[in-house]
Amino acid sequence: ESSGGSHSGSHSSAMRGAAAMRVLLLVAVTLAYDFNDPDAPHTSMAIRFDGEGRRADSRRAFEAAARFTPTTSTLVNLGVCYMRMASASAHRARKVELYGLSRDAMRRGGELVQDDEDQRLYGENWGHLMTNFEIEHVPFDQEEVLEADPQMCGAPPPAHDDSWLKRNDGSDRDGLLLHRVPVEPGIDLPRIHVNDLDQYQHFLERRDPFILLGAADWPIVEKAK
């Protein structure tokens, strides 16, 4: 019994050692990975980044795979990446832009079909994309003209149009209000301090609106001064 227990303990130690080696190997591969290396394993890294929640890095890796090795597989994978980002976006303009990128990537992938597997991969994912276009009312070929939404991003109307300054509807209290008439309050946006921004990947990727606090102390702002 004593011998068996010792053998079991040695086996467990060996398994832990092997697991630790695999972790170290993964870390080494990740650190050595270069988005601009034509021979790097871009697709496998993109999948790994996605599993780790690193959406921006995953997108860059899928883009690198399609750039250096343009095939039906790499382009459809990139299209699926764009499609998922579009589906998750709360910004209409961003959503339409990403769906357009997805359409273009998949369409090019369809032009490179070589065999039945390529055709299956392209056909299935193109069908999913068309379903999303229909559900989310995204224009397929015609560009959708979207005006800036002051409630979402605080952007004024185009600079060449000064009609918004000429108010005669009774709502002009300071001459600089963006809304021409009284409106309901906008949505309550989360407030994220610049020092905490790295903890929120979806805000870093601008997939959701938020209010940035503490930007006046940001190094880039200090340099601008």
Beta strands, then each sheet from edge to edge (+ up, - down):
strand 1: 191-193
strand 2: 211-213
sheet 1: 1+ 2+
end
